[in-house]
Amino acid sequence: MMLRKAPWLRQAGRLNMSTLVLGGTGTTGSRTAKHLLAAGAPSVKVATRDPAKASPLMAGADFVAWD
């Protein structure tokens, strides 16, 4: 949805950058991470206070603990 409006994120039909999503278990962060994963982003890292809580929500993302 939001990625269609940002053609600079795409190269030859694929996303070409790594992304760090802060607050990945919140409303906006989780939706953003899910959209990036669905769009085929090569590397999505999700910063969250509780990686165990976030893991089941987004398969394919890497989780980073932060506070």
Backbone hydrogen bonds, N-H to C=O, Kabsch-Sander energy under -0.5 kcal/mol:
donor,donor_aa,acceptor,acceptor_aa,energy
4,R,1,M,-0.5
5,K,2,M,-0.7
6,A,3,L,-1.3
9,L,6,A,-2.0
10,R,7,P,-1.5
11,Q,14,R,-2.8
14,R,11,Q,-1.4
16,N,9,L,-1.5
19,T,43,S,-2.6
21,V,19,T,-0.5
21,V,45,K,-3.2
22,L,20,L,-0.6
23,G,47,A,-1.1
24,G,21,V,-0.5
24,G,47,A,-1.9
26,G,23,G,-1.8
30,S,26,G,-2.3
31,R,27,T,-1.6
32,T,28,T,-2.4
33,A,29,G,-2.5
34,K,30,S,-2.3
35,H,31,R,-2.3
36,L,32,T,-2.3
37,L,33,A,-2.5
38,A,34,K,-2.5
39,A,35,H,-1.8
40,G,37,L,-1.1
41,A,36,L,-2.5
43,S,17,M,-0.6
45,K,19,T,-3.1
45,K,43,S,-0.5
46,V,62,D,-3.3
47,A,21,V,-2.8
47,A,45,K,-0.5
48,T,46,V,-0.5
48,T,64,V,-2.4
53,K,50,D,-0.9
54,A,50,D,-1.4
55,S,51,P,-2.3
57,L,54,A,-1.3
58,M,54,A,-1.2
58,M,55,S,-0.5
61,A,58,M,-1.3
62,D,44,V,-2.6
64,V,46,V,-2.7
66,W,48,T,-1.5
